[in-house]
Amino acid sequence: RTGECSLYCAVIVKRVDEKTRAKTALNDLLRSE
């Protein structure tokens, strides 16, 4: 049960991290122009 929770948390964190990275990349692109 605890292992399942950790797995879910890991997946959620990974997705959030990807979104954040995409946003950061977008901001960098807009700024560089």
N, CA, C and O atoms as a DFTB+ gen file, in Angstrom:
132 C
 N C O
     1  1       0.845      -1.203       0.000
     2  2       0.000       0.000       0.000
     3  2       0.885       1.260       0.000
     4  3       0.671       2.175      -0.794
     5  1       1.849       1.292       0.873
     6  2       2.735       2.462       0.908
     7  2       3.493       2.589      -0.409
     8  3       3.687       3.691      -0.923
     9  1       3.918       1.453      -0.945
    10  2       4.639       1.467      -2.209
    11  2       3.791       2.069      -3.313
    12  3       4.286       2.828      -4.146
    13  1       2.503       1.724      -3.315
    14  2       1.596       2.276      -4.335
    15  2       1.552       3.787      -4.241
    16  3       1.641       4.483      -5.253
    17  1       1.416       4.293      -3.026
    18  2       1.323       5.738      -2.809
    19  2       2.588       6.427      -3.328
    20  3       2.518       7.452      -4.006
    21  1       3.736       5.850      -2.998
    22  2       5.006       6.442      -3.445
    23  2       5.052       6.492      -4.962
    24  3       5.519       7.469      -5.548
    25  1       4.560       5.422      -5.597
    26  2       4.575       5.348      -7.052
    27  2       3.714       6.465      -7.640
    28  3       4.126       7.157      -8.570
    29  1       2.505       6.631      -7.081
    30  2       1.612       7.684      -7.581
    31  2       2.275       9.051      -7.426
    32  3       2.267       9.871      -8.345
    33  1       2.851       9.277      -6.238
    34  2       3.506      10.561      -5.976
    35  2       4.613      10.806      -6.990
    36  3       4.749      11.911      -7.516
    37  1       5.400       9.777      -7.263
    38  2       6.514       9.907      -8.202
    39  2       6.001      10.300      -9.582
    40  3       6.568      11.173     -10.239
    41  1       4.926       9.650     -10.016
    42  2       4.365       9.942     -11.343
    43  2       3.857      11.377     -11.397
    44  3       4.099      12.089     -12.371
    45  1       3.152      11.801     -10.348
    46  2       2.597      13.159     -10.311
    47  2       3.725      14.185     -10.345
    48  3       3.673      15.156     -11.100
    49  1       4.743      13.960      -9.519
    50  2       5.870      14.898      -9.469
    51  2       6.530      14.983     -10.836
    52  3       6.890      16.065     -11.298
    53  1       6.684      13.821     -11.482
    54  2       7.314      13.784     -12.804
    55  2       6.513      14.629     -13.792
    56  3       7.085      15.413     -14.549
    57  1       5.195      14.470     -13.782
    58  2       4.344      15.221     -14.724
    59  2       4.430      16.709     -14.458
    60  3       4.564      17.505     -15.387
    61  1       4.354      17.089     -13.188
    62  2       4.427      18.508     -12.828
    63  2       5.767      19.081     -13.268
    64  3       5.844      20.196     -13.785
    65  1       6.832      18.290     -13.051
    66  2       8.173      18.737     -13.422
    67  2       8.240      18.986     -14.924
    68  3       8.824      19.974     -15.370
    69  1       7.642      18.088     -15.701
    70  2       7.656      18.242     -17.161
    71  2       6.918      19.505     -17.574
    72  3       7.378      20.247     -18.442
    73  1       5.762      19.747     -16.942
    74  2       4.980      20.948     -17.266
    75  2       5.780      22.196     -16.940
    76  3       5.843      23.135     -17.734
    77  1       6.393      22.196     -15.756
    78  2       7.184      23.351     -15.330
    79  2       8.315      23.602     -16.309
    80  3       8.587      24.744     -16.680
    81  1       8.980      22.516     -16.731
    82  2      10.100      22.652     -17.654
    83  2       9.615      23.229     -18.980
    84  3      10.292      24.064     -19.579
    85  1       8.455      22.790     -19.437
    86  2       7.910      23.273     -20.705
    87  2       7.618      24.765     -20.594
    88  3       7.903      25.531     -21.514
    89  1       7.046      25.171     -19.461
    90  2       6.728      26.586     -19.255
    91  2       8.000      27.414     -19.241
    92  3       8.065      28.478     -19.858
    93  1       9.006      26.926     -18.539
    94  2      10.276      27.645     -18.450
    95  2      10.890      27.797     -19.834
    96  3      11.378      28.869     -20.192
    97  1      10.862      26.721     -20.609
    98  2      11.426      26.751     -21.955
    99  2      10.679      27.775     -22.798
   100  3      11.289      28.520     -23.564
   101  1       9.365      27.810     -22.655
   102  2       8.541      28.750     -23.416
   103  2       8.909      30.181     -23.052
   104  3       9.078      31.029     -23.929
   105  1       9.032      30.445     -21.753
   106  2       9.395      31.788     -21.301
   107  2      10.747      32.197     -21.857
   108  3      10.928      33.334     -22.291
   109  1      11.698      31.268     -21.845
   110  2      13.029      31.561     -22.369
   111  2      12.944      31.921     -23.848
   112  3      13.616      32.843     -24.312
   113  1      12.111      31.184     -24.584
   114  2      11.963      31.444     -26.017
   115  2      11.398      32.840     -26.243
   116  3      11.885      33.589     -27.089
   117  1      10.361      33.182     -25.475
   118  2       9.730      34.488     -25.644
   119  2      10.702      35.610     -25.296
   120  3      10.729      36.652     -25.952
   121  1      11.504      35.381     -24.250
   122  2      12.434      36.405     -23.801
   123  2      13.559      36.634     -24.813
   124  3      14.004      37.764     -25.012
   125  1      14.005      35.566     -25.440
   126  2      15.160      35.666     -26.347
   127  2      14.813      36.423     -27.628
   128  3      15.712      36.890     -28.327
   129  1      13.535      36.551     -27.943
   130  2      13.170      37.225     -29.202
   131  2      13.144      38.732     -29.052
   132  3      12.857      39.443     -30.015
